[in-house]
Amino acid sequence: MKLRNKLILSCAALAAVATTAVSTTYAWYTSNDKVTVGTLTANTKNSGADLLMIADGQKATSTTVGDVTTTTVSDVALSALAWNTEILNITTNAMDSSTGSNANMIPLAYNATNVADGTNKGALVQLTQTGTGDEAKMVTASGTTDSSTGYLYFVLYLKNAGSEARTINMHINNLRNNAANAAALPSKSILNPEENRKYMGLTSGNTYTVDALRVAAVDVEYTPVDNGTLANAVEKEVVYNLSSSLASPSFIGSANPLGASYSAHDYYNAVMSVKLDKTDTYNVDTSEFTSLGAASGVNLPVQLPAANSEDDYYRLAFKVFLNGWDKSCFDACQGQQFTFDLDFTVVRP
């Protein structure tokens, strides 16, 4: 993919393709295969006199020794950001956070911490087991660092080239599951269906389906760059409910694959000897995360400084993940692919 128009424009757009993998992180999400994240594409349009520039913040480097090719990802040096030239192969740069491989999206918990400025700042963590035998519980890890695997990660830089500080609107549109319809979603067998189909809200059947968009979320860290120097700390961090970008979430068609009452937590505890501790602090459904504003989008929680003699702009770090604490996060979320477009537009008074 090549973006051949210079991005000194009012609106920058890119399309993301994310694929759900399968994992041992949660017992109702049980296998583990590597998947490939598809190509990110970008388009631009001129929407006014205010100017907005964008740059891809990561680069991928491949090294081949014999028959083995290893790809590593690193941040682009601020002085080397390509503001006015093509953005090349963003997907290649959108990698797993630490392994340097294409993202393996698995269920994770968002460990949020309320801070003085009223924002949530946190990390993506996995479940751990505490205790043994009948006393064993599954609880969210207490570590403050991100999980080393499990989410799609990419970095963008935004710069205002206008003469006044501006608010920027972020709009996720064209979000869709790539399955043709609800019937095309991968189905999973219900363990002991006569007893356990009730946990899917079903009264009949031995299999069930769940759209992964129910549990997809996007964590964005906003870090200022002041006169070409990246700040030591993230200024704002917001976790968004990805499906809230839909004006009318249908989860592929009007039919809800799950019944009216469902709980992956209760299903887990019905079939596993090690119980899930539902009192865990981070037991939060995806719908409780910040809305993306449907068709109108959402304004970024920071203002881009006006263009001046200093080199001031913002770094946006995106982590697209599956919320493992959502009651919809059943094993049937695996093996799916979803796509969306991401637009940034100057908001003028």
C-alpha positions, -999 to +999 in steps of 0.1 A: +000+000+000+012+034-009-003+068-001+008+090-029-007+123-019+010+144+006-008+145+039-006+183+044-044+182+044-074+187+066-085+151+069-063+120+071-078+085+069-066+050+072-083+016+073-073-011+098-077-048+095-076-068+127-079-105+131-088-123+163-066-151+173-073-178+198-057-181+232-053-200+265-058-167+284-094-175+292-107-210+295-137-201+273-112-190+247-091-220+244-068-225+214-038-205+202-030-199+165-010-170+150-029-149+126-019-121+102-032-086+103-042-074+068-031-043+050-039-008+064-048+016+037-050+054+037-069+081+018-069+119+021-093+146+012-092+184+013-118+197+037-108+232+044-081+257+050-069+243+083-040+219+078-034+185+095-003+163+090+001+127+099+031+103+101+035+066+107+054+062+140+069+028+135+091+010+111+096-027+104+130-042+096+134-077+082+166-097+084+171-130+066+196-156+077+195-187+055+158-196+051+147-177+082+134-141+080+130-122+112+110-090+114+115-065+142+096-032+148+109-001+163+098+035+167+108+060+140+131+087+153+112+120+157+136+137+134+129+111+107+091+112+107+079+114+071+053+142+074+052+151+038+059+119+020+043+086+014+032+063+042+044+028+033+030-005+045+015+005+078+003-030+083+039-043+083+046-018+111+015-027+130+028-055+151+025-074+183+039-051+210+070-072+218+075-102+196+079-082+163+053-105+147+019-098+133-006-094+160-021-123+179-053-108+193-064-127+224-087-117+253-071-093+278-083-073+308-080-036+309-064-027+343-075+010+346-064+034+373-082+066+380-058+095+383-061+131+394-070+146+361-101+124+359-088+101+331-082+064+332-046+052+327-038+015+328-024-015+311-036-047+293-031-077+315-039-114+315-055-137+341-035-155+367-045-184+390-042-180+428-045-209+453-049-246+447-076-272+447-111-260+457-096-227+469-082-218+435-094-186+418-087-168+385-081-132+390-066-103+369-029-100+372-018-070+394+011-060+373+012-024+359+029-032+326+012-043+294+008-079+285+037-089+262+014-102+236-022-102+225-031-069+208-026-050+176-003-020+182+005+009+159+016+045+164+006+077+145+017+112+149-006+142+143+006+177+137-014+209+132+000+231+105-026+258+110-021+291+127-043+283+157-046+254+181-073+231+170-094+203+183-093+171+163-122+147+157-114+110+154-140+090+135-140+052+131-163+043+102-171+013+081-166-010+110-177-045+100-170-081+107-157-097+075-181-127+079-207-124+052-236-127+077-244-142+111-246-177+097-210-173+085-196-167+120-176-195+134-197-217+157-186-236+188-201-266+205-217-260+239-203-283+265-231-303+281-257-283+261-288-294+280-273-278+312-252-250+298-269-235+267-287-212+292-254-194+297-256-183+260-292-172+266-304-201+244-332-226+249-322-250+222-293-261+200-259-275+206-238-248+191-236-210+193-219-180+176-207-146+189-195-116+169-161-105+181-171-069+176-190-072+209-157-074+228-134-053+207-119-022+222-092+004+214-069+019+239-053+052+228-024+070+246-019+107+238+016+119+244+028+155+236+059+163+217+073+197+227+097+213+204+107+180+190+111+162+224+087+135+234+073+138+269+083+113+295+047+105+304+014+099+286-008+130+290-041+112+284-051+076+279-086+066+269-100+031+262-129+031+237-157+007+229-150-001+192-186-011+184-198+023+197-186+037+164-217+021+148-248+042+146-269+011+150-249-019+163-264-049+146-235-074+150-242-087+115-278-086+107-308-079+130-306-113+148-286-114+180-264-146+179-267-148+216-300-149+235-313-122+257-294-134+288-258-147+286-227-148+306-193-162+296-183-159+333-211-183+344-203-207+316-167-207+326-175-215+362-200-242+351-174-262+331-141-254+349-128-266+382-107-235+387-133-208+392-134-173+378-135-146+405-164-124+393-156-099+420-124-090+402-119-052+401-115-053+364-147-071+356-159-045+331-181-050+300-169-033+268-200-012+267-188+007+297-157+019+279-157+054+263-180+059+233-166+066+199-196+088+191-211+067+163-215+087+131-203+119+146-171+106+159-153+117+191-131+147+197-096+139+209-090+147+246-061+170+237-057+200+214-030+201+187-008+232+192-007+258+165+021+257+140+049+280+153+086+282+155+086+252+178+080+216+166+049+207+187+026+178+180+011+146+195+020+109+195-010+086+194-004+049+204-032+025+195-038-009+211-067-028+195-076-056+219-104-080+229-119-073+263-116-107+281-138-095+310-168-089+288-197-114+294-198-119+256-162-131+255-170-167+247-147-191+228-167-185+197-151-150+193-120-168+178-111-170+142-128-137+130-116-107+111-129-072+113-121-040+094-126-002+100-116+032+086-099+057+109-103+094+101-089+125+117-105+159+109-099+194+121-127+208+142-132+245+134-153+268+157 
